[in-house]
Structures are given as C-alpha cells and as structure tokens.
Amino acid sequence: MMSTKKVQQVLAPPPAHMVGDGFRVHNFFPSGYNISNRRMSPFFMLDYNSKIEFSPREIPRGVGVHPHRGFETVTIAYHGRVAHGDSYGNSGVIGEGEVQWMTAASGILHKEHHEEEFSKTGGLFQMVQLWVNLPAKDKMSTPKYQAITKEMMGRYALPDGKGEVEIIAGSYEGVKGPAFTFTPIELYNLRLKKGARLTLDFPETDNTGLLMIEGSALVNEETTQQDHFALMANEGTTFTVEALEDAVVLVLSGTPINEPIASYGPFLMNTSEELQQAIKDFNTGKFGTLED
C-alpha cells in the first residue's frame, strides 16, 4: 500500500554570498538552515546560484585553483556557461542544460570561470552545484569526470504535451539517466507546463528535496515558489508535483550513507586523521598541478 511522503518544510532561499567573484549562491545546506550533514545524505551541500545578470567583462569571473577530496561535485547549468579545468587534464565548457559530474575522490585540483565569450557579452546566469558524498570504500578511488550533454539526458514525455522529466541520474518510469553514481541517487529536472501533474515514488528512508528553479508548483498541497526548497519528510513513499505555472523543478533523492563524516573546507572524509592527511597531501603537491 502506498503512503504519502509529506513536505517537512518549505525553505526560502538563505541570504546570498559570493563564491569567488563569479558565483552568487544561496547555500541551503549544510549551513544555510543548519541542516545536519546526515539529513540530506548522500548530498552534503547545495549551493544555488539564482538568476542574476552579469555585466560584460574581459577577464572572466570565477573561482581559481582549489582542491577537493572525498566527494563529487555536480554542476547543473540553467543559464550561462562555465569553463572548467582540473589537474587530471580534463577541461571543457558546461553549457545551458548540461551537467558536469566530477568525482574528486582521492584528490584533484579544480578551477571554474565564466566561459570567455559569455564573460565578454554578459547575461543571465543560473546554476546549481551539489556536493555528493562518497562511501568510505570509494573516497580514495581514482578521480573521474562525466560530461553530460543535453543529448545524453534520459527523457520521459508527459501525456498531452505537458512537459517532460529530464533524468540526470537514476530512472523514472523505466527511463534511465546517464550519470554513474557510487550509491543510489535520483536526480531529475521536471520541465512542466502549467497544470502538469505527476507522481514521484522514492523509498521512505531516502533523503529527498525539490528546488524550484523556475515558476511555482504544489508539492502535495504545499505551494513552493521559485527559488524555494521543499524538504521532504522521511516517511511515506509517494508525493505529487503540480505546476501552478510553467515550471522547472530540480528533484534530488538518495539513499543515505550511514558513516561518520569529518569535513573541513574542500575535504570530506570519515575521520579527523584522514582530514589531516588530505591537507598534508595537498600541501606536498600530491593533488597534481594546475595553472590558475
């Protein structure tokens, strides 16, 4: 028998802050609402760059070289373009509707800036970055990179032309997303026309949330406005989303990783000793080299 997964709370966007000089983000968790690092596991962090117009600039804004270890970064582009590079030789541009899924794992240096031509013209910019924890057995695996284009997305068309479910990871109604994940994760964009209604079904114990990227919707009977986050309770399995206007909704759900967490800046490990080792390895050049 199906039971309803209720909305625990609808969260307004926390005050924005700058990451580097190119990303103006609302951090919903872990710090924005003091949501514990287990409450949305395996997702450790959600930074949301809500819509902002950047003025033209010759020198691209962004974030210079920085390290990561022990987790994955998932960058989802809605408006604007970001150029990136890492110490494993990966580089490219994340365009609108695309996803960069970087597994930092044992350690990597990374940089990300507004793409050069976008920087020169300026324009509308909107992005999401998630940090996804890795289980202990995978934290020191080899870094990898998944460039997910629009064409690679899984797509499930809703009846009567009411929109689609764009599947990045996991599956919906038998349609699979392209992303490889280390633990069970569902990550979708619901691209809905006004009046579209669909049902989602996730395990009771999964941690689930919805970020309203565009428009507004009813999550069950709770109105969720643009730029707000609906945190779902860990009870029941099914819930509905109904678009009150044309809407884009980012859905994230995953099986929690029930392991100790030790975090410091860009390192996400299991113990304080592992954190100290990560800092030492970074300072002694074991993450490789990358020009700023």
N, C-alpha and C positions, 0 to 999 in steps of 0.2 A: 504494500500500500504506500503510495506517495505521500509525503508530508512536506509542508511549506518551509522553505528556508527563509526566515524573516530578515528584514532590514534591522540591523542592530542600531545603526546611527547614520545619518547623512551629514557629512563633514564639509563645511565651507573651506575654500582654499586658504591655507595659512598665509601670513604675510610673506611677500616675495623677497628673495635675496639674490644677489648675483653670484654665479659660479664663473670664475674668470671674468672677462668683460663681454662674453658673448651669450650667456645663458641666464635669463631671469626666471628663477624657478620657485615654485611652491613645494616645499617638502612635506608631503602628507605623512610620511613615516620614514624612519622611526622617531624623528624629533618633533615634527610639526604638531602632532597630537599626543606625543609621548606614548605612542602605540608600541608595546613591547616588541623586542626583536623576535619573539616567537609567535606573536598574534597573527602576522601575515606570512610566516614562513611557508614556502621557501623564499618568498620575496622579502628582501631585507630593507630595501629603500625604494621609495617612489618620489622622484623629482619630476614636476610637471611645469614645463615652460608654456604657460598660457599665451594666447595670441598677443603679439607685440610687433609693432612696426619698427624695424631698424633703419636708420638713415644710411645713405651710401657712405662707403669708407674704402680707401685704397688698401689699408693694412687690415686684413681680416681679424675680426674679434674672435675670441675663443678661449681655450684653456691650453696652456703649454704642456710640456712633457711632465707626466706624473705616473707613479707606479700603481699596480693593482696585484693582489694575490688572494686566492682562496674563494673566488666567486666569479660570476659572469655579469657583464653589463649588456643590457638590451636597450638600444636606442631606436625609437619609433618616430619617424618624421611625418608630420601632417602638413606643415607649410615651411618653406625654406629648404636650404641644402647645407649639409655639413661635410667637410673634408676631414679625413682622419688618417692616422698612420700609427704603426706600432713597431716595437723592437724586433719582431719576428718577420719584418719585411712586408706586412700587409698594409695596403693603403687603398683609398677609394673615396667615393662620394656617396652619401646617403641622400637620395632624392625624395621628393614628396611621395608618400605612400609606400616607402621602403623601410627596411629594418636592418640594423647592424647588431648581430649577436656575437659578442666577443667573450670567449672563455679565457679569463686571465689565468686561472688555475695556479700553477707553480710560480708564476710571476712574469709580468710584462710591463713595458713602458708604453705609454699611450699619449696621443695628443689629438685634439679635435678643435677645428676652427670653422667659421662660416666659409663655405666654398667661395673661391676667388671671385667669380662672376656675380654670385649673389651679393657678396660684400660690396662690389662696385656699384650695383644698382640699388641695393637695399630692398626692403619689402617685408611682407608678412612672414612671421616666424612662429612656429608652434611645434613643440617636441615633447616626448616623454622619455625619461631614462629610468629603467628599473635595474636594481642590483639583485641578482638571483644567487642565493647561497648554494654552495656545493657540499655534498656529504663528505665526511672526513676522508673516506677512501679515494675520493677524486680530487681533493684540494691541491695535490701536488702532481696532477697529471699534466701532460704537455698542453700549452696554450693552443687554442684553435680559433677560427674565425668563420662565421657564417654570414654571407652577404645575401639577404633575402629581398628579391625584387618583387614588383607588383605581379609579374607574370608567374612567379613561383607560388604565390599565395593559394591556399585552398579556398574555394568559394562555393557557398551554398545559397542558391537563389530562393528568396521567399516567394510564396504564392502571390499572384496578381501584381507582379512588378513592385512589391512593397519594399524592395531593398535586398540586401544580402548579408550573410555572415562571412566575414573575411577571416580565415583561420591561419594564424601565425604558428601556433603550436597546439598539439592535442588534436581533437577531432570533434566535429559537430555533424550529427545525422549521417555518419559514415564518411564524411569528407575530412581528410587529414590535412594538417598544416605541414610546412616543410621543415620547421626547426627541429633539430635534435636536442633533446633535453636529458639531463642526468637523472632527474626524478620526475614523477608525473606532474605535468603542467598543462593547463588550458589557457591559451591567450588568443583572444579574438577581438576584431573590430566589428561591431554591429553598425552597419550603414543602413539606416532606416528612413523610410518615407513617413510622413505624418500619418498616424493611425495604425502603423505596422505593430503587430504584437507577436511575440514569440516566447517560448518556454525554454528555460535552461535547467539542467539537472546535473548536479555535482554531488559527490559523497558528503555526508553530513559532517565528517571530520575535516574536510578540506577547508582551507582558508580562502575566502572569496571576497572580491570587491569589484566595483564598477566605477570608472572615471568618466564623467560626462564631458566629452571633448567638444561636442557641438550640440546646440539645441537643448531640449529638455525631454524627460520621459518619466513615466510611472514605473518604479521598481516595486513590484507588487502594488500596493496602494500608496507608496511614498513618492511624492514629487521630488525629482532630483534635477536641479538646474545645471546649466552649463558651468563647467569648472569645479563642480562639486563631486565628492567621492561617497558612494554608498558602501558602507562596511556591512557585510552580511554576517549574520549570527552563525555559530557552529551548531546548528540544529536544523533538522529537516534537510531535504534534498532539492526540491524544485521551487522555482520562482519565475515570475513573468516580467518582461520588459515591454512597455507600450509607449511608442513615440508620441508625444504631445505636439510635436512639430518635427520637421526633418531633423534627424539627429545622428550623431556618431558617438558610440559608446565603447570604451575600452573595457573588456572583461578580463580579469585575471583570477585564476583559481589554481590551487596546487596542494599536493599532499605535504604536510609539514615535515621538516627534517628535525627529528627529536634528538638533537645532540647539543652539547654545550656550545656556546658562542662566545668568542673573545674578539672584539673589534677595536681597531684603532685607525682612524683616518681611512686610507685606501686599502687596508688589510682586514680580512675577515677570516678568522681562524677558529680553532676549538679551544686553545689554551693560551695562557699568557706567555708560556715558553715559546710557543710557535709564533706568537707576535714578535717577540724579541728576535727570533731567528729571521723573520721576514724583514725586519728593519735592518739587521746586520747584513743580510744578503743584498738588500737594495743598496746600502751604503758601500758595499765592496764590489758593486758592479755586476752582480750575478743575474740581474734582470736584462742585461744587454745594454745596447746604446741606441740612442735616438736623437737626432738633431732637432732642436726647437724650431 
